[in-house]
Amino acid sequence: MKSTDQPDKTADDLDAQRAILTESIDNISREIGIALKDTDLHFPGYISVRTDGNSLATFATPLDPSDTDWDHATTLVCQVLGRWVGCDKLIGRPLVCAVANAARISASELAHEEMPSASSQLSSLSAACGDDHR
């Protein structure tokens, strides 16, 4: 997992870190996707940069991976985001979430290029930089 176009210095505050993530979200999501596939985690992931609060971003999937797989994915996402913002202490926190009008889908439906519009479950995390920004 090699990143390109990353900033050379650590962003000092959440707004600066969010700006880095916002500007580079396409590259970051590609890097996260590669990291997930390289570790045999074959589920889609979505990333959203927060605009306020103590968190930088939210990462989610429309599937319901095992706790072990989700913990591994969370660690990978925190590592990738941390490299981009220059913080090696990113942590993930679980969020409660639900999907309205969710339709059950099978794994074979996810293999097609066109993603379904709703799913039965959603997992997510929120990342914040260590103790400096609590």
The first five atom37 places (N, CA, C, CB, O) and aatype in JSON, in Angstrom:
{
  "aatype": [12, 11, 15, 16, 3, 5, 14, 3, 11, 16, 0, 3, 3, 10, 3, 0, 5, 1, 0, 9, 10, 16, 6, 15, 9, 3, 2, 9, 15, 1, 6, 9, 7, 9, 0, 10, 11, 3, 16, 3, 10, 8, 13, 14, 7, 18, 9, 15, 19, 1, 16, 3, 7, 2, 15, 10, 0, 16, 13, 0, 16, 14, 10, 3, 14, 15, 3, 16, 3, 17, 3, 8, 0, 16, 16, 10, 19, 4, 5, 19, 10, 7, 1, 17, 19, 7, 4, 3, 11, 10, 9, 7, 1, 14, 10, 19, 4, 0, 19, 0, 2, 0, 0, 1, 9, 15, 0, 15, 6, 10, 0, 8, 6, 6, 12, 14, 15, 0, 15, 15, 5, 10, 15, 15, 10, 15, 0, 0, 4, 7, 3, 3, 8, 1],
  "atom_mask": [
    [1, 1, 1, 1, 1],
    [1, 1, 1, 1, 1],
    [1, 1, 1, 1, 1],
    [1, 1, 1, 1, 1],
    [1, 1, 1, 1, 1],
    [1, 1, 1, 1, 1],
    [1, 1, 1, 1, 1],
    [1, 1, 1, 1, 1],
    [1, 1, 1, 1, 1],
    [1, 1, 1, 1, 1],
    [1, 1, 1, 1, 1],
    [1, 1, 1, 1, 1],
    [1, 1, 1, 1, 1],
    [1, 1, 1, 1, 1],
    [1, 1, 1, 1, 1],
    [1, 1, 1, 1, 1],
    [1, 1, 1, 1, 1],
    [1, 1, 1, 1, 1],
    [1, 1, 1, 1, 1],
    [1, 1, 1, 1, 1],
    [1, 1, 1, 1, 1],
    [1, 1, 1, 1, 1],
    [1, 1, 1, 1, 1],
    [1, 1, 1, 1, 1],
    [1, 1, 1, 1, 1],
    [1, 1, 1, 1, 1],
    [1, 1, 1, 1, 1],
    [1, 1, 1, 1, 1],
    [1, 1, 1, 1, 1],
    [1, 1, 1, 1, 1],
    [1, 1, 1, 1, 1],
    [1, 1, 1, 1, 1],
    [1, 1, 1, 0, 1],
    [1, 1, 1, 1, 1],
    [1, 1, 1, 1, 1],
    [1, 1, 1, 1, 1],
    [1, 1, 1, 1, 1],
    [1, 1, 1, 1, 1],
    [1, 1, 1, 1, 1],
    [1, 1, 1, 1, 1],
    [1, 1, 1, 1, 1],
    [1, 1, 1, 1, 1],
    [1, 1, 1, 1, 1],
    [1, 1, 1, 1, 1],
    [1, 1, 1, 0, 1],
    [1, 1, 1, 1, 1],
    [1, 1, 1, 1, 1],
    [1, 1, 1, 1, 1],
    [1, 1, 1, 1, 1],
    [1, 1, 1, 1, 1],
    [1, 1, 1, 1, 1],
    [1, 1, 1, 1, 1],
    [1, 1, 1, 0, 1],
    [1, 1, 1, 1, 1],
    [1, 1, 1, 1, 1],
    [1, 1, 1, 1, 1],
    [1, 1, 1, 1, 1],
    [1, 1, 1, 1, 1],
    [1, 1, 1, 1, 1],
    [1, 1, 1, 1, 1],
    [1, 1, 1, 1, 1],
    [1, 1, 1, 1, 1],
    [1, 1, 1, 1, 1],
    [1, 1, 1, 1, 1],
    [1, 1, 1, 1, 1],
    [1, 1, 1, 1, 1],
    [1, 1, 1, 1, 1],
    [1, 1, 1, 1, 1],
    [1, 1, 1, 1, 1],
    [1, 1, 1, 1, 1],
    [1, 1, 1, 1, 1],
    [1, 1, 1, 1, 1],
    [1, 1, 1, 1, 1],
    [1, 1, 1, 1, 1],
    [1, 1, 1, 1, 1],
    [1, 1, 1, 1, 1],
    [1, 1, 1, 1, 1],
    [1, 1, 1, 1, 1],
    [1, 1, 1, 1, 1],
    [1, 1, 1, 1, 1],
    [1, 1, 1, 1, 1],
    [1, 1, 1, 0, 1],
    [1, 1, 1, 1, 1],
    [1, 1, 1, 1, 1],
    [1, 1, 1, 1, 1],
    [1, 1, 1, 0, 1],
    [1, 1, 1, 1, 1],
    [1, 1, 1, 1, 1],
    [1, 1, 1, 1, 1],
    [1, 1, 1, 1, 1],
    [1, 1, 1, 1, 1],
    [1, 1, 1, 0, 1],
    [1, 1, 1, 1, 1],
    [1, 1, 1, 1, 1],
    [1, 1, 1, 1, 1],
    [1, 1, 1, 1, 1],
    [1, 1, 1, 1, 1],
    [1, 1, 1, 1, 1],
    [1, 1, 1, 1, 1],
    [1, 1, 1, 1, 1],
    [1, 1, 1, 1, 1],
    [1, 1, 1, 1, 1],
    [1, 1, 1, 1, 1],
    [1, 1, 1, 1, 1],
    [1, 1, 1, 1, 1],
    [1, 1, 1, 1, 1],
    [1, 1, 1, 1, 1],
    [1, 1, 1, 1, 1],
    [1, 1, 1, 1, 1],
    [1, 1, 1, 1, 1],
    [1, 1, 1, 1, 1],
    [1, 1, 1, 1, 1],
    [1, 1, 1, 1, 1],
    [1, 1, 1, 1, 1],
    [1, 1, 1, 1, 1],
    [1, 1, 1, 1, 1],
    [1, 1, 1, 1, 1],
    [1, 1, 1, 1, 1],
    [1, 1, 1, 1, 1],
    [1, 1, 1, 1, 1],
    [1, 1, 1, 1, 1],
    [1, 1, 1, 1, 1],
    [1, 1, 1, 1, 1],
    [1, 1, 1, 1, 1],
    [1, 1, 1, 1, 1],
    [1, 1, 1, 1, 1],
    [1, 1, 1, 1, 1],
    [1, 1, 1, 1, 1],
    [1, 1, 1, 1, 1],
    [1, 1, 1, 0, 1],
    [1, 1, 1, 1, 1],
    [1, 1, 1, 1, 1],
    [1, 1, 1, 1, 1],
    [1, 1, 1, 1, 1]
  ],
  "atom_positions": [
    [[0.84, -1.18, 0.0], [0.0, 0.0, 0.0], [0.88, 1.24, 0.0], [-0.95, 0.0, 1.21], [1.36, 1.66, 1.05]],
    [[1.1, 1.81, -1.15], [1.88, 3.03, -1.22], [0.96, 4.18, -1.62], [3.05, 2.88, -2.22], [0.16, 4.06, -2.55]],
    [[1.08, 5.26, -0.92], [0.24, 6.42, -1.2], [1.04, 7.44, -1.98], [-0.3, 7.04, 0.1], [2.26, 7.54, -1.86]],
    [[0.31, 8.19, -2.78], [0.95, 9.28, -3.53], [0.24, 10.58, -3.19], [0.91, 9.01, -5.06], [-0.87, 10.58, -2.66]],
    [[0.89, 11.66, -3.49], [0.31, 13.0, -3.28], [-0.07, 13.26, -1.83], [-0.91, 13.18, -4.17], [-1.02, 14.0, -1.57]],
    [[0.64, 12.66, -0.9], [0.33, 12.89, 0.51], [1.07, 14.12, 1.0], [0.71, 11.66, 1.35], [2.13, 14.46, 0.48]],
    [[0.51, 14.8, 1.98], [1.17, 15.97, 2.52], [2.46, 15.59, 3.23], [0.24, 16.72, 3.48], [2.59, 14.48, 3.75]],
    [[3.43, 16.52, 3.25], [4.72, 16.26, 3.85], [4.75, 16.5, 5.35], [5.76, 17.1, 3.19], [5.66, 16.02, 6.03]],
    [[3.8, 17.23, 5.89], [3.83, 17.53, 7.32], [2.5, 17.19, 7.97], [4.18, 19.0, 7.55], [1.48, 17.03, 7.3]],
    [[2.53, 17.08, 9.26], [1.34, 16.75, 10.03], [0.41, 17.95, 10.09], [1.73, 16.29, 11.45], [0.83, 19.07, 10.36]],
    [[-0.85, 17.69, 9.85], [-1.85, 18.75, 10.0], [-2.1, 18.91, 11.5], [-3.19, 18.41, 9.23], [-2.31, 17.94, 12.22]],
    [[-2.09, 20.17, 11.96], [-2.16, 20.43, 13.39], [-3.55, 20.4, 13.99], [-1.56, 21.74, 13.66], [-3.69, 20.14, 15.18]],
    [[-4.58, 20.65, 13.22], [-5.92, 20.66, 13.82], [-6.9, 19.89, 12.95], [-6.4, 22.1, 14.01], [-6.6, 19.53, 11.81]],
    [[-8.07, 19.63, 13.51], [-9.07, 18.83, 12.8], [-9.5, 19.46, 11.48], [-10.27, 18.63, 13.68], [-9.7, 18.74, 10.5]],
    [[-9.65, 20.78, 11.44], [-10.06, 21.42, 10.19], [-9.02, 21.21, 9.1], [-10.3, 22.92, 10.4], [-9.38, 20.94, 7.95]],
    [[-7.75, 21.34, 9.44], [-6.69, 21.12, 8.45], [-6.66, 19.65, 8.02], [-5.32, 21.54, 9.03], [-6.46, 19.35, 6.85]],
    [[-6.85, 18.74, 8.97], [-6.88, 17.32, 8.64], [-8.07, 16.99, 7.75], [-6.92, 16.47, 9.92], [-7.95, 16.22, 6.79]],
    [[-9.22, 17.56, 8.06], [-10.42, 17.35, 7.23], [-10.21, 17.89, 5.82], [-11.65, 18.01, 7.88], [-10.67, 17.29, 4.84]],
    [[-9.53, 19.02, 5.7], [-9.26, 19.59, 4.38], [-8.39, 18.64, 3.55], [-8.56, 20.97, 4.51], [-8.63, 18.46, 2.36]],
    [[-7.39, 18.04, 4.19], [-6.54, 17.07, 3.49], [-7.38, 15.89, 3.02], [-5.39, 16.57, 4.4], [-7.27, 15.47, 1.86]],
    [[-8.21, 15.36, 3.9], [-9.04, 14.22, 3.54], [-10.04, 14.56, 2.44], [-9.78, 13.7, 4.76], [-10.25, 13.77, 1.52]],
    [[-10.64, 15.72, 2.54], [-11.62, 16.14, 1.53], [-10.99, 16.27, 0.15], [-12.27, 17.47, 1.94], [-11.54, 15.81, -0.84]],
    [[-9.83, 16.9, 0.09], [-9.14, 17.09, -1.19], [-8.67, 15.78, -1.8], [-7.95, 18.01, -1.0], [-8.57, 15.67, -3.02]],
    [[-8.4, 14.79, -0.97], [-7.79, 13.55, -1.44], [-8.7, 12.34, -1.3], [-6.51, 13.31, -0.7], [-8.22, 11.21, -1.37]],
    [[-9.99, 12.55, -1.11], [-10.88, 11.44, -0.77], [-10.88, 10.33, -1.84], [-12.28, 11.96, -0.58], [-10.98, 9.16, -1.49]],
    [[-10.78, 10.68, -3.11], [-10.77, 9.64, -4.15], [-9.52, 8.77, -4.04], [-10.84, 10.28, -5.54], [-9.62, 7.54, -4.13]],
    [[-8.37, 9.38, -3.84], [-7.13, 8.61, -3.68], [-7.14, 7.79, -2.4], [-5.91, 9.55, -3.68], [-6.68, 6.65, -2.37]],
    [[-7.68, 8.37, -1.35], [-7.76, 7.67, -0.07], [-8.68, 6.45, -0.18], [-8.26, 8.61, 1.04], [-8.35, 5.38, 0.31]],
    [[-9.83, 6.63, -0.82], [-10.76, 5.5, -0.95], [-10.16, 4.39, -1.8], [-12.09, 5.98, -1.55], [-10.39, 3.21, -1.53]],
    [[-9.39, 4.75, -2.84], [-8.71, 3.72, -3.63], [-7.69, 2.98, -2.76], [-8.0, 4.36, -4.86], [-7.61, 1.75, -2.82]],
    [[-6.93, 3.7, -1.97], [-5.93, 3.08, -1.1], [-6.59, 2.17, -0.07], [-5.1, 4.15, -0.4], [-6.08, 1.08, 0.2]],
    [[-7.7, 2.59, 0.49], [-8.44, 1.75, 1.44], [-8.94, 0.49, 0.74], [-9.63, 2.54, 2.07], [-8.83, -0.61, 1.28]],
    [[-9.48, 0.64, -0.46], [-9.96, -0.51, -1.22], [-8.87, -1.53, -1.49], [0.0, 0.0, 0.0], [-9.09, -2.73, -1.37]],
    [[-7.69, -1.04, -1.87], [-6.55, -1.93, -2.12], [-6.13, -2.62, -0.83], [-5.35, -1.14, -2.72], [-5.86, -3.82, -0.82]],
    [[-6.08, -1.87, 0.27], [-5.68, -2.45, 1.56], [-6.66, -3.54, 1.99], [-5.6, -1.35, 2.63], [-6.24, -4.58, 2.49]],
    [[-7.95, -3.31, 1.79], [-8.95, -4.31, 2.15], [-8.77, -5.57, 1.31], [-10.37, -3.75, 1.97], [-8.78, -6.69, 1.84]],
    [[-8.62, -5.4, 0.0], [-8.45, -6.56, -0.88], [-7.15, -7.3, -0.6], [-8.49, -6.12, -2.35], [-7.12, -8.53, -0.63]],
    [[-6.07, -6.56, -0.32], [-4.78, -7.2, -0.03], [-4.82, -8.07, 1.23], [-3.71, -6.14, 0.13], [-4.0, -8.97, 1.38]],
    [[-5.77, -7.8, 2.11], [-5.89, -8.58, 3.34], [-7.12, -9.49, 3.3], [-5.95, -7.66, 4.55], [-7.61, -9.93, 4.35]],
    [[-7.61, -9.76, 2.11], [-8.76, -10.66, 1.89], [-10.03, -10.22, 2.58], [-8.41, -12.05, 2.36], [-10.83, -11.05, 3.02]],
    [[-10.22, -8.91, 2.68], [-11.48, -8.37, 3.18], [-12.24, -7.87, 1.96], [-11.25, -7.21, 4.24], [-12.0, -6.76, 1.48]],
    [[-13.15, -8.67, 1.48], [-13.83, -8.39, 0.22], [-15.24, -7.85, 0.44], [-13.89, -9.65, -0.64], [-16.23, -8.48, 0.07]],
    [[-15.31, -6.68, 1.06], [-16.59, -6.01, 1.17], [-16.38, -4.54, 0.83], [-17.2, -6.17, 2.6], [-15.3, -4.0, 1.06]],
    [[-17.41, -3.89, 0.27], [-17.26, -2.48, -0.1], [-17.2, -1.6, 1.14], [-18.41, -2.04, -1.0], [-17.76, -1.93, 2.18]],
    [[-16.52, -0.49, 1.01], [-16.44, 0.47, 2.1], [-16.71, 1.87, 1.58], [0.0, 0.0, 0.0], [-16.35, 2.21, 0.45]],
    [[-17.35, 2.66, 2.39], [-17.66, 4.04, 2.05], [-17.01, 4.93, 3.09], [-19.2, 4.28, 1.99], [-16.99, 4.61, 4.28]],
    [[-16.47, 6.06, 2.64], [-15.86, 7.0, 3.57], [-16.51, 8.36, 3.39], [-14.32, 7.08, 3.36], [-16.76, 8.81, 2.27]],
    [[-16.77, 9.01, 4.51], [-17.35, 10.35, 4.5], [-16.55, 11.21, 5.46], [-18.87, 10.32, 4.9], [-16.33, 10.82, 6.61]],
    [[-16.11, 12.36, 5.01], [-15.35, 13.27, 5.87], [-16.34, 14.11, 6.67], [-14.39, 14.19, 5.02], [-17.25, 14.71, 6.11]],
    [[-16.14, 14.13, 7.97], [-17.02, 14.88, 8.87], [-16.74, 16.38, 8.72], [-16.82, 14.43, 10.33], [-15.64, 16.77, 8.33]],
    [[-17.71, 17.21, 9.02], [-17.53, 18.66, 8.94], [-17.41, 19.31, 10.31], [-18.69, 19.28, 8.18], [-17.03, 20.47, 10.41]],
    [[-17.75, 18.55, 11.37], [-17.62, 19.11, 12.72], [-17.49, 17.98, 13.72], [-18.83, 20.0, 13.06], [-17.49, 16.81, 13.35]],
    [[-17.37, 18.33, 14.97], [-17.23, 17.34, 16.02], [-15.79, 16.91, 16.22], [0.0, 0.0, 0.0], [-14.87, 17.53, 15.67]],
    [[-15.59, 15.86, 16.99], [-14.24, 15.39, 17.31], [-13.73, 14.32, 16.37], [-14.21, 14.88, 18.71], [-12.61, 13.84, 16.54]],
    [[-14.51, 13.93, 15.4], [-14.1, 12.88, 14.48], [-13.71, 13.45, 13.13], [-15.22, 11.85, 14.31], [-14.2, 14.5, 12.71]],
    [[-12.82, 12.74, 12.46], [-12.39, 13.15, 11.12], [-13.29, 12.61, 10.04], [-10.97, 12.71, 10.87], [-13.67, 13.33, 9.11]],
    [[-13.64, 11.33, 10.15], [-14.35, 10.67, 9.07], [-15.2, 9.54, 9.6], [-13.38, 10.15, 8.02], [-15.03, 9.09, 10.74]],
    [[-16.11, 9.08, 8.77], [-16.91, 7.91, 9.07], [-16.68, 6.91, 7.95], [-18.43, 8.26, 9.22], [-16.7, 7.28, 6.77]],
    [[-16.47, 5.67, 8.3], [-16.27, 4.59, 7.34], [-17.39, 3.6, 7.55], [-14.86, 3.91, 7.5], [-17.71, 3.23, 8.68]],
    [[-18.01, 3.15, 6.46], [-19.15, 2.26, 6.57], [-19.14, 1.21, 5.47], [-20.45, 3.05, 6.52], [-18.44, 1.35, 4.47]],
    [[-19.91, 0.17, 5.68], [-20.14, -0.84, 4.67], [-21.62, -1.22, 4.71], [-19.23, -2.09, 4.89], [-22.23, -1.21, 5.78]],
    [[-22.21, -1.54, 3.55], [-23.61, -1.95, 3.55], [-23.79, -3.4, 3.99], [-24.21, -1.75, 2.17], [-24.92, -3.87, 4.15]],
    [[-22.69, -4.11, 4.19], [-22.76, -5.51, 4.59], [-22.59, -5.63, 6.1], [-21.69, -6.33, 3.87], [-22.45, -4.63, 6.79]],
    [[-22.61, -6.83, 6.59], [-22.44, -7.08, 8.01], [-21.28, -8.06, 8.2], [-23.76, -7.64, 8.65], [-21.5, -9.24, 8.47]],
    [[-20.04, -7.56, 8.06], [-18.89, -8.45, 8.22], [-18.78, -8.93, 9.67], [-17.58, -7.74, 7.8], [-19.37, -8.35, 10.58]],
    [[-18.01, -9.99, 9.85], [-17.8, -10.48, 11.21], [-17.1, -9.39, 12.03], [-16.95, -11.8, 11.21], [-16.48, -8.49, 11.47]],
    [[-17.21, -9.49, 13.35], [-16.55, -8.51, 14.21], [-15.04, -8.5, 13.96], [-16.84, -8.81, 15.69], [-14.42, -7.44, 13.96]],
    [[-14.46, -9.67, 13.75], [-13.02, -9.76, 13.5], [-12.66, -9.04, 12.2], [-12.59, -11.24, 13.42], [-11.7, -8.27, 12.17]],
    [[-13.43, -9.29, 11.13], [-13.15, -8.62, 9.86], [-13.35, -7.11, 9.96], [-14.05, -9.19, 8.75], [-12.57, -6.34, 9.41]],
    [[-14.41, -6.69, 10.67], [-14.66, -5.25, 10.81], [-13.57, -4.57, 11.64], [-16.05, -5.01, 11.46], [-13.15, -3.46, 11.33]],
    [[-13.12, -5.24, 12.69], [-12.02, -4.68, 13.49], [-10.76, -4.54, 12.65], [-11.74, -5.58, 14.72], [-10.05, -3.54, 12.76]],
    [[-10.49, -5.53, 11.81], [-9.31, -5.47, 10.93], [-9.47, -4.33, 9.92], [-9.11, -6.83, 10.19], [-8.53, -3.58, 9.68]],
    [[-10.66, -4.21, 9.34], [-10.91, -3.12, 8.38], [-10.76, -1.77, 9.06], [-12.32, -3.25, 7.77], [-10.18, -0.84, 8.49]],
    [[-11.28, -1.64, 10.28], [-11.18, -0.39, 11.03], [-9.71, -0.02, 11.24], [-11.9, -0.51, 12.38], [-9.33, 1.14, 11.08]],
    [[-8.91, -0.99, 11.62], [-7.48, -0.75, 11.83], [-6.82, -0.27, 10.54], [-6.78, -2.03, 12.34], [-6.03, 0.68, 10.55]],
    [[-7.14, -0.92, 9.42], [-6.57, -0.52, 8.13], [-6.97, 0.9, 7.76], [-7.01, -1.49, 7.03], [-6.13, 1.69, 7.32]],
    [[-8.24, 1.22, 7.93], [-8.73, 2.56, 7.59], [-8.04, 3.61, 8.46], [-10.27, 2.65, 7.76], [-7.64, 4.66, 7.96]],
    [[-7.91, 3.34, 9.75], [-7.22, 4.28, 10.64], [-5.77, 4.48, 10.21], [-7.28, 3.79, 12.1], [-5.26, 5.59, 10.26]],
    [[-5.1, 3.4, 9.79], [-3.72, 3.51, 9.33], [-3.62, 4.36, 8.07], [-3.13, 2.12, 9.07], [-2.75, 5.22, 7.97]],
    [[-4.51, 4.12, 7.11], [-4.48, 4.88, 5.86], [-4.77, 6.35, 6.14], [-5.51, 4.32, 4.84], [-4.03, 7.23, 5.68]],
    [[-5.83, 6.63, 6.87], [-6.17, 8.03, 7.17], [-5.05, 8.69, 7.96], [-7.5, 8.11, 7.95], [-4.72, 9.86, 7.73]],
    [[-4.47, 7.96, 8.89], [-3.38, 8.5, 9.69], [-2.18, 8.92, 8.85], [0.0, 0.0, 0.0], [-1.58, 9.96, 9.11]],
    [[-1.84, 8.11, 7.85], [-0.74, 8.49, 6.96], [-1.05, 9.78, 6.2], [-0.44, 7.36, 5.96], [-0.17, 10.61, 6.01]],
    [[-2.28, 9.94, 5.79], [-2.66, 11.12, 5.03], [-2.63, 12.39, 5.86], [-4.03, 10.94, 4.43], [-2.28, 13.46, 5.36]],
    [[-3.0, 12.29, 7.13], [-3.05, 13.5, 7.97], [-1.85, 13.62, 8.89], [-4.31, 13.51, 8.79], [-1.74, 14.59, 9.64]],
    [[-0.94, 12.65, 8.85], [0.27, 12.72, 9.66], [0.05, 12.41, 11.12], [0.0, 0.0, 0.0], [0.72, 12.99, 11.98]],
    [[-0.87, 11.52, 11.41], [-1.17, 11.14, 12.8], [-1.17, 9.63, 12.89], [-2.55, 11.73, 13.27], [-1.94, 8.96, 12.2]],
    [[-0.31, 9.08, 13.74], [-0.24, 7.62, 13.84], [-1.08, 7.06, 14.98], [1.19, 7.21, 14.03], [-0.96, 5.88, 15.31]],
    [[-1.93, 7.87, 15.58], [-2.75, 7.41, 16.71], [-4.24, 7.49, 16.42], [-2.43, 8.23, 17.93], [-5.03, 7.72, 17.33]],
    [[-4.64, 7.29, 15.18], [-6.07, 7.32, 14.9], [-6.74, 6.12, 15.55], [-6.34, 7.32, 13.38], [-6.18, 5.02, 15.59]],
    [[-7.93, 6.34, 16.06], [-8.7, 5.28, 16.71], [-10.08, 5.2, 16.08], [-8.8, 5.52, 18.23], [-10.61, 6.2, 15.61]],
    [[-10.65, 4.04, 16.08], [-12.0, 3.85, 15.57], [-12.98, 3.69, 16.71], [0.0, 0.0, 0.0], [-12.67, 3.07, 17.73]],
    [[-14.14, 4.25, 16.53], [-15.22, 4.11, 17.51], [-16.46, 3.63, 16.78], [-15.5, 5.46, 18.27], [-16.79, 4.18, 15.72]],
    [[-17.15, 2.64, 17.3], [-18.35, 2.15, 16.62], [-19.47, 3.19, 16.71], [-18.82, 0.81, 17.23], [-19.57, 3.94, 17.68]],
    [[-20.29, 3.21, 15.7], [-21.47, 4.08, 15.66], [-22.7, 3.22, 15.5], [-21.36, 5.11, 14.51], [-22.67, 2.2, 14.81]],
    [[-23.77, 3.61, 16.13], [-25.05, 2.94, 15.94], [-25.66, 3.5, 14.68], [-25.99, 3.14, 17.18], [-25.68, 4.71, 14.47]],
    [[-26.16, 2.61, 13.82], [-26.76, 3.08, 12.57], [-27.8, 2.09, 12.1], [-25.68, 3.28, 11.49], [-27.85, 0.95, 12.55]],
    [[-28.64, 2.54, 11.19], [-29.68, 1.7, 10.61], [-29.97, 2.2, 9.2], [-30.98, 1.7, 11.48], [-29.64, 3.33, 8.85]],
    [[-30.59, 1.35, 8.41], [-30.94, 1.69, 7.04], [-32.45, 1.6, 6.9], [-30.22, 0.75, 6.03], [-33.05, 0.57, 7.23]],
    [[-33.09, 2.66, 6.42], [-34.52, 2.66, 6.19], [-34.82, 2.04, 4.82], [-35.09, 4.1, 6.26], [-34.02, 2.17, 3.89]],
    [[-35.93, 1.37, 4.71], [-36.35, 0.74, 3.45], [-35.29, -0.22, 2.92], [-36.65, 1.81, 2.41], [-35.09, -0.31, 1.71]],
    [[-34.64, -0.92, 3.81], [-33.58, -1.84, 3.41], [-34.18, -3.08, 2.76], [-32.71, -2.23, 4.6], [-35.17, -3.64, 3.23]],
    [[-33.55, -3.5, 1.69], [-33.94, -4.72, 1.01], [-32.83, -5.74, 1.21], [-34.22, -4.47, -0.5], [-31.65, -5.39, 1.16]],
    [[-33.17, -6.97, 1.42], [-32.15, -8.02, 1.56], [-31.49, -8.24, 0.21], [-32.77, -9.35, 2.11], [-32.16, -8.28, -0.83]],
    [[-30.17, -8.39, 0.24], [-29.42, -8.68, -0.99], [-28.49, -9.85, -0.73], [-28.61, -7.43, -1.46], [-28.13, -10.12, 0.41]],
    [[-28.12, -10.53, -1.79], [-27.21, -11.66, -1.64], [-25.81, -11.25, -2.08], [-27.7, -12.88, -2.47], [-25.63, -10.23, -2.74]],
    [[-24.83, -12.05, -1.7], [-23.45, -11.77, -2.08], [-23.29, -11.78, -3.59], [-22.5, -12.79, -1.44], [-22.48, -11.01, -4.13]],
    [[-24.03, -12.62, -4.29], [-23.9, -12.67, -5.76], [-24.38, -11.37, -6.4], [-24.69, -13.86, -6.33], [-23.88, -10.97, -7.45]],
    [[-25.36, -10.71, -5.77], [-25.82, -9.43, -6.31], [-24.74, -8.36, -6.17], [-27.11, -8.98, -5.59], [-24.66, -7.45, -6.99]],
    [[-23.93, -8.47, -5.13], [-22.86, -7.5, -4.92], [-21.72, -7.68, -5.91], [-22.33, -7.61, -3.5], [-20.92, -6.76, -6.11]],
    [[-21.63, -8.85, -6.53], [-20.56, -9.11, -7.48], [-20.77, -8.36, -8.79], [-20.45, -10.6, -7.75], [-19.82, -8.17, -9.55]],
    [[-21.98, -7.94, -9.05], [-22.26, -7.19, -10.27], [-21.77, -5.75, -10.13], [-23.77, -7.21, -10.59], [-21.66, -5.24, -9.02]],
    [[-21.48, -5.12, -11.24], [-20.96, -3.75, -11.2], [-21.94, -2.77, -10.59], [-20.6, -3.28, -12.6], [-21.53, -1.82, -9.92]],
    [[-23.21, -2.98, -10.79], [-24.21, -2.06, -10.28], [-24.57, -2.44, -8.85], [-25.46, -2.07, -11.18], [-25.06, -3.54, -8.61]],
    [[-24.35, -1.54, -7.92], [-24.63, -1.81, -6.52], [-26.12, -1.6, -6.24], [-23.77, -0.91, -5.6], [-26.73, -0.7, -6.83]],
    [[-26.7, -2.39, -5.38], [-28.1, -2.18, -5.01], [-28.26, -0.88, -4.24], [-28.62, -3.36, -4.17], [-27.3, -0.36, -3.66]],
    [[-29.46, -0.34, -4.23], [-29.69, 0.95, -3.6], [-29.86, 0.86, -2.09], [-30.89, 1.59, -4.19], [-29.71, 1.88, -1.41]],
    [[-30.16, -0.29, -1.55], [-30.32, -0.43, -0.11], [-29.82, -1.8, 0.32], [-31.8, -0.23, 0.3], [-29.7, -2.71, -0.5]],
    [[-29.53, -1.93, 1.57], [-29.06, -3.22, 2.08], [-29.65, -3.48, 3.44], [-27.53, -3.25, 2.15], [-30.34, -2.64, 4.02]],
    [[-29.38, -4.67, 3.95], [-30.02, -5.05, 5.2], [-29.27, -4.57, 6.44], [-30.16, -6.52, 5.25], [-29.89, -4.39, 7.49]],
    [[-27.97, -4.36, 6.34], [-27.22, -3.94, 7.52], [-26.12, -2.97, 7.15], [-26.63, -5.16, 8.24], [-25.7, -2.9, 6.0]],
    [[-25.66, -2.23, 8.15], [-24.61, -1.24, 7.94], [-23.72, -1.19, 9.16], [-25.2, 0.15, 7.63], [-24.21, -1.15, 10.29]],
    [[-22.42, -1.2, 8.94], [-21.46, -1.05, 10.04], [-20.66, 0.21, 9.77], [-20.52, -2.3, 10.18], [-20.4, 0.54, 8.61]],
    [[-20.28, 0.93, 10.81], [-19.49, 2.13, 10.58], [-18.56, 2.41, 11.74], [-20.4, 3.32, 10.35], [-18.69, 1.84, 12.82]],
    [[-17.6, 3.31, 11.5], [-16.69, 3.73, 12.54], [-16.42, 5.21, 12.37], [-15.38, 2.92, 12.49], [-16.7, 5.79, 11.33]],
    [[-15.9, 5.78, 13.4], [-15.51, 7.17, 13.37], [-14.05, 7.23, 13.81], [-16.44, 8.04, 14.27], [-13.68, 6.57, 14.78]],
    [[-13.24, 8.02, 13.13], [-11.82, 8.09, 13.47], [-11.49, 9.46, 14.0], [-10.95, 7.75, 12.25], [-11.91, 10.48, 13.44]],
    [[-10.73, 9.49, 15.07], [-10.28, 10.76, 15.65], [-8.82, 10.59, 16.01], [-11.13, 11.18, 16.9], [-8.4, 9.49, 16.37]],
    [[-8.05, 11.65, 15.93], [-6.61, 11.58, 16.16], [-6.29, 11.57, 17.65], [-5.91, 12.75, 15.49], [-6.4, 12.59, 18.32]],
    [[-5.9, 10.41, 18.16], [-5.39, 10.2, 19.51], [-6.01, 11.06, 20.59], [0.0, 0.0, 0.0], [-7.16, 11.49, 20.48]],
    [[-5.25, 11.31, 21.64], [-5.73, 12.09, 22.77], [-5.69, 13.59, 22.5], [-4.9, 11.78, 23.99], [-6.26, 14.37, 23.25]],
    [[-5.01, 14.0, 21.42], [-4.83, 15.43, 21.13], [-6.14, 16.12, 20.79], [-3.86, 15.61, 20.0], [-6.25, 17.34, 20.97]],
    [[-7.14, 15.39, 20.29], [-8.35, 16.03, 19.78], [-9.61, 15.51, 20.42], [-8.44, 15.85, 18.29], [-10.66, 15.52, 19.78]],
    [[-9.56, 15.06, 21.64], [-10.78, 14.55, 22.3], [-11.55, 15.66, 22.93], [-10.44, 13.52, 23.36], [-12.6, 15.42, 23.53]]
  ]
}
